[in-house]
Structures are given as structure tokens and as C-alpha cells.
């Protein structure tokens, strides 16, 4: 006899098996069918996707030191690559899993408390160093310092 809890267990097992099957499914190109039908055209499509993804990732790397959403652009470039390349799809899935784990870990009260303490200590040290510099040299930019 199949009780309600047995049915729920069977349904959750079927859902997890379906989720595992979706994760294990081979990577399929997202190119339109008429492009996939011609080998040369499909190869050109993949080269184009690679170049666009590389440009977006390159812009993201530049934005790590320049103003802009660097990490967002890097992940967007990886997502562009993941539409055509299985290795990029795997890397993107791994990255999503690690980001989710980090987000869950950041919600831990102990980790949040530690991060707040470390940030506070860092700000105090930075304030002391800035205060010392202003006391010693005044409001003078470092490259305008003469031997004082």
C-alpha cells in the first residue's frame, strides 16, 4: 500500500533523478538549425561566439581595475561561451555552485560578524595611516612631496 509519505518520497526521488539527468545531458549547441546543418557555417558561428565571449571577458577583466561591473561581465562572457562550448558550460555551472555556496556561507552569523570586525579593523588602520600622513605632510599629494 502506497501511503502519502511514500508517494512524496517517490516524487522527490523522481525529481532528483530528473535533475541529475538534466545535469548529465550532453551539451547541445544553441545555434539555429540551419547553421548547425552546415559544418563550415557552424564552425564560423562557434568562432564568432568565441570572439564575442572573449571580448566580453576581456572587457570584464579591464573593469576589474577600471570603473564598471567587472565580475558581471566576466560571468556574462562565460555564459556566452556556454551556449556553444561544453567546457564553458561546465565551468559556468561550477561557478554558479560556488557563488551559491559563498552566498549561503556569507549569511552565517559567525562569518558576518568576523567580516564586520575585519572591515572595521581595516578602516581604523586606514584612518590612522591617513591621519598620520595628513599630520606629517598636510594636504599634499604624494607625487608633489619635496624632501620635507
NORQUI-V271772 format. One record per pair of residues at least 24 apart in sequence whose ideal C-beta (glycine too) atoms are under 6 Angstrom apart, sorted by the first residue. I is the first residue (numbers start at 1). GAP is how many residues later the second one is. D is the distance in Angstrom with one decimal. If there is no record, write none. Layout:
BEGIN
<<I | GAP | D> <I | GAP | D>>
END
This chain:
BEGIN
<<27 | 59 | 3.7> <27 | 62 | 5.0> <29 | 55 | 5.5> <30 | 53 | 4.1> <46 | 38 | 5.2> <49 | 35 | 4.6> <52 | 28 | 5.8> <53 | 24 | 4.6> <53 | 27 | 4.0> <53 | 28 | 4.1>>
END
